Structures are given as C-alpha cells and as structure tokens.
Amino acid sequence: MNYQTLTGLTALVATLALSTAASATPSVNSSQPNVKQQLIAQSVGQASFYGNEAGEGGPLTANGERYNSGGLTAAHRTLPFGTRVRVTSPRTGRSVVVRINDRGPFVGGRVIDLSVGAARAIGLTGSGVGTVQMDVLGGGEGNGRRHGRRHR
C-alpha cells in the first residue's frame, strides 16, 4: 500500500471515529431516492464486486450475516460494520448507498468490494473493477457481531 493511500485511509477512519459531519448531502441517484445523510469523509479508489452465489444461504460475512448477492452491502478493510457509504461511478454517473458488513478487499489497490446487487446498481458488473468515489455517511455504531476477515 502506498503512502498516499495509507494516509487517505487513516484520515478517513480518523474522521469517521471523531464523527465530524460536514454538511447534508443530496439524495442518491439510484433505487434509494430519499436517502439523505451527513457526509463524514470522501475518497476515490478502485472498487470490485464479489460473490455470484444465489441470494439466500450464501457464506457468512465477517459480521456473521449471510451474504446476499442481491443486497446493497460491501466489504471494507477498516470502516465499522453498519457504516453507510455512498458509492458513485464517475463512468456511469450512478450511485448506490451500501452498508458495510464484511472485510476486504484483499487485492492490492482496491478500496471497497461491493455485493453483486450494489455493483449492478452503478454499472460495475460488466468491467468487474472500476474507479469509484466513496462518501462515508456514517451509521457504524457496532452494528455487527464479529470483527476480522471474511469467514468462507
């Protein structure tokens, strides 16, 4: 991990931990038209998606939930479980709000791993990997049962 990425992630986590909300954000350009929350931090990086399993009965995520490929969830290395993040694809202009419920991605250079449903919502399933803007909106108050790596 390069210094700039590490510095950015550190600032993102520190900002989230201090809960220094900046300003109200507009509604999301996706299937969640009335989501309005306060912006805590922003970053840009590479996103991917994971899991092609059927919706129910998937493997457990790091917080103990069953993975739902159609759900609007994501994996992040450090954000607390339950944190809401708006993910926007500059290529398509589409956004989706996801809830962090897993750990990852564990591939260098990637900052977030989306569920299939979330990737589909922003048009990422065709390419598999793409640049996204992440807006951390908050909401991660211990909303999970376990911490650590994925249990698959």
C-alpha positions as CSV (number, residue, x, y, z in Angstrom):
1,M,0.0,0.0,0.0
2,N,1.5,3.3,-1.0
3,Y,1.9,6.3,1.4
4,Q,-0.9,8.4,-0.2
5,T,-3.4,5.6,0.0
6,L,-2.4,4.8,3.6
7,T,-2.7,8.5,4.6
8,G,-6.1,8.8,2.9
9,L,-7.5,5.7,4.7
10,T,-6.1,6.9,8.0
11,A,-7.7,10.3,7.6
12,L,-11.0,8.6,6.6
13,V,-11.1,6.3,9.6
14,A,-10.0,9.1,12.0
15,T,-12.7,11.4,10.6
16,L,-15.3,8.7,11.0
17,A,-14.2,7.9,14.5
18,L,-14.4,11.6,15.5
19,S,-17.8,11.9,13.9
20,T,-17.2,15.3,12.4
21,A,-20.0,15.6,10.0
22,A,-19.6,18.3,7.3
23,S,-22.8,19.0,5.5
24,A,-26.1,17.5,4.4
25,T,-25.8,15.5,1.1
26,P,-28.4,15.4,-1.7
27,S,-30.5,12.4,-2.4
28,V,-28.8,9.4,-4.0
29,N,-29.1,8.7,-7.8
30,S,-30.3,5.1,-7.5
31,S,-33.0,2.9,-6.2
32,Q,-32.8,4.8,-2.9
33,P,-34.2,8.3,-3.9
34,N,-34.8,9.7,-0.4
35,V,-31.6,8.8,1.4
36,K,-30.2,12.0,3.0
37,Q,-27.4,11.7,5.5
38,Q,-24.4,13.8,6.6
39,L,-21.2,13.5,4.7
40,I,-18.3,12.4,7.0
41,A,-15.5,11.7,4.6
42,Q,-14.7,11.2,0.9
43,S,-12.2,9.2,-1.1
44,V,-11.6,7.9,-4.6
45,G,-10.3,4.5,-5.5
46,Q,-10.8,1.1,-7.3
47,A,-13.8,-1.0,-6.5
48,S,-14.6,-4.5,-7.4
49,F,-17.5,-6.9,-6.6
50,Y,-17.6,-10.3,-5.2
51,G,-19.9,-13.4,-4.9
52,N,-22.0,-14.9,-7.6
53,E,-24.0,-17.1,-5.2
54,A,-27.8,-17.1,-5.1
55,G,-29.4,-14.6,-2.8
56,E,-30.1,-16.8,0.3
57,G,-28.0,-19.3,2.0
58,G,-24.7,-17.7,1.0
59,P,-21.5,-17.9,3.1
60,L,-21.2,-15.8,6.2
61,T,-19.8,-12.3,6.0
62,A,-17.3,-11.1,8.6
63,N,-20.0,-9.7,10.8
64,G,-21.9,-13.0,10.9
65,E,-24.6,-12.2,8.3
66,R,-25.4,-14.5,5.4
67,Y,-24.0,-13.0,2.2
68,N,-26.9,-11.8,-0.1
69,S,-25.6,-11.2,-3.6
70,G,-28.6,-9.0,-4.4
71,G,-28.2,-6.9,-1.2
72,L,-26.8,-3.5,-1.1
73,T,-23.8,-4.3,1.0
74,A,-20.0,-4.1,0.8
75,A,-16.7,-5.1,2.3
76,H,-14.2,-2.6,3.6
77,R,-10.9,-3.2,5.4
78,T,-11.4,-0.7,8.3
79,L,-14.8,1.0,8.4
80,P,-17.0,-0.2,11.2
81,F,-19.8,-2.7,10.4
82,G,-23.0,-0.9,9.7
83,T,-21.4,2.2,8.2
84,R,-23.3,3.6,5.3
85,V,-21.2,4.6,2.2
86,R,-22.5,6.2,-1.0
87,V,-20.5,4.7,-3.9
88,T,-20.6,6.6,-7.2
89,S,-19.2,5.5,-10.5
90,P,-17.9,8.5,-12.4
91,R,-18.1,6.5,-15.6
92,T,-21.9,5.9,-15.4
93,G,-22.8,8.7,-13.0
94,R,-24.9,6.3,-10.9
95,S,-24.7,6.0,-7.1
96,V,-25.8,3.5,-4.5
97,V,-25.7,3.5,-0.7
98,V,-24.3,0.4,0.8
99,R,-23.9,-0.9,4.3
100,I,-20.5,-2.3,5.4
101,N,-21.0,-5.9,6.6
102,D,-17.8,-7.6,5.5
103,R,-14.0,-7.2,5.4
104,G,-11.9,-6.8,2.3
105,P,-11.0,-6.3,-0.5
106,F,-7.8,-8.3,-0.1
107,V,-6.4,-7.4,-3.5
108,G,-3.9,-4.6,-3.6
109,G,-5.1,-1.2,-5.0
110,R,-8.8,-1.8,-4.2
111,V,-10.7,0.2,-1.6
112,I,-14.1,-1.4,-1.5
113,D,-15.7,-4.7,-2.5
114,L,-19.4,-4.4,-3.5
115,S,-22.1,-7.1,-3.5
116,V,-23.3,-8.1,-6.9
117,G,-26.5,-6.1,-6.4
118,A,-24.6,-2.9,-5.5
119,A,-22.2,-3.3,-8.4
120,R,-25.1,-3.8,-10.7
121,A,-26.8,-0.6,-9.4
122,I,-23.8,1.5,-10.5
123,G,-23.0,-0.4,-13.7
124,L,-19.8,-2.1,-12.5
125,T,-20.6,-5.7,-13.3
126,G,-19.5,-5.5,-16.9
127,S,-16.0,-4.4,-16.2
128,G,-15.6,-6.0,-12.8
129,V,-13.3,-3.3,-11.5
130,G,-13.7,0.4,-11.7
131,T,-12.9,3.8,-10.2
132,V,-15.5,5.0,-7.7
133,Q,-16.0,7.9,-5.3
134,M,-16.8,6.8,-1.8
135,D,-18.8,9.2,0.5
136,V,-18.9,7.9,4.1
137,L,-22.2,8.8,5.5
138,G,-21.9,7.3,9.0
139,G,-24.1,4.8,10.9
140,G,-21.4,2.4,12.0
141,E,-22.2,2.0,15.7
142,G,-21.2,-1.6,16.5
143,N,-23.8,-2.9,14.0
144,G,-22.1,-6.3,13.7
145,R,-21.3,-9.4,15.7
146,R,-17.7,-10.1,14.7
147,H,-14.7,-8.3,13.5
148,G,-12.0,-9.6,11.2
149,R,-11.5,-11.3,7.9
150,R,-14.2,-13.0,5.9
151,H,-15.2,-16.5,7.0
152,R,-15.6,-18.5,3.9
